[in-house]
């Protein structure tokens, strides 16, 4: 009979612990609906990030194209004109030198 009382007391004590243990279990078991909600938010943010990255890549590609076009334009259009300006400057210097020589010769002649 003593063993039975001890068993009954132990059973009662253990049954009182069940709600406490169930609460502890709820607090550590992940809430699937919250996990799904968080995953949906993550997926939404990932989609936005992918869109932003795509737009950034397109802009980066456009910048690279503009840079390439600018360099090409510089090589094809500007350099020939720079060379032409340099040639004209040299011709002007040559004419100036010839004029100076003529002036000196005229002064000697007079």
N, C-alpha and C positions, 0 to 999 in steps of 0.2 A: 504494500500500500504506500509506503514511503517513496518507493521508486516511481510509483504512478503519480504521486503528488509532485515529485521533482520533474517528471516528464511533462505534466500539465503546466507547471510553472514555466518551464523552459519553452514550451509551445506557445504559451501566452506572450511571453517576452519576445519570441521570434516573430509572432504575428504583429506585434506593435512595431517592429522594425521594418516590416514589409512596406508600409506607405513611405517611410523615410527613404528606403532604398529605391523605391519606384521613382520618387522625386529626383534623387541623385541620378538615376538612370536617364530620366528625361533631360536633365541638364547636360549630360555628356553625349547623348545620341543626337546627331545632326538632324536639324529640321529640313526635310527634303524639299518642302515648298519654299523655304528661305533660300536653300541652295539653288533651286531652279530659278528663283527670282534674281539672285545674284549672277547666275550664269547668263540669264537673258540680258542683264545690264552689261555684263562684260562683253557679250557678243555684239550688243548695240554699239558700245564704245569701240570695239575692234573694227566694226564696219565703218564707223566714222573715221577712225585712224587710217584705215585702208584707203578711204576716199581722199583724205587729206594728203596721204603719201602719194597717191596717184596724181593729184593736182600739182603737188610739189615737183614730182618727176617730170610732168609735162612742162612746167615752168623752167625747170633746170635744162631740159632738152631745148627749149626755145632760146634760153640764154646762150647755150653752147652753139646753136645754129646762128644766132645773131653775131656772136663773137667770130665764128668761122666766116660768115658773110662779110663782116667788117674787115677782117684780115685780107680776104680775097679782094674786096673792093679797093683796099689800100694798095695791094700789089698790082692790080690791073689798072686802076684809074689814077690814083694819086702819084705813084712812083713815076710813070711816064711824064706827068706834068711837072713833077719836081725836077726831073732830068731836063725837061725843056726849059724850065726857069733857070736852072744852073747854066745851060748852054747859052741862053740869052744874056745872062749876067756876064759870062766870059766874053761874049761878042761885044757887049757894051764896054767892058774893061779894055778890050783890044782896040775898039774905036777910040776910046778916051786916050789910050797910049799913043795911037797914031796922030790924034789931034794935037797932043802935047808935043810930039816930035815935029809936026808941021809948024806949030807956033814957034818953037825954038829955031827951026830952019828959017822961018820968015824974019825973025829978029836978027839973025846973023846976016841974012841977005840985005836987010835994010841997013 
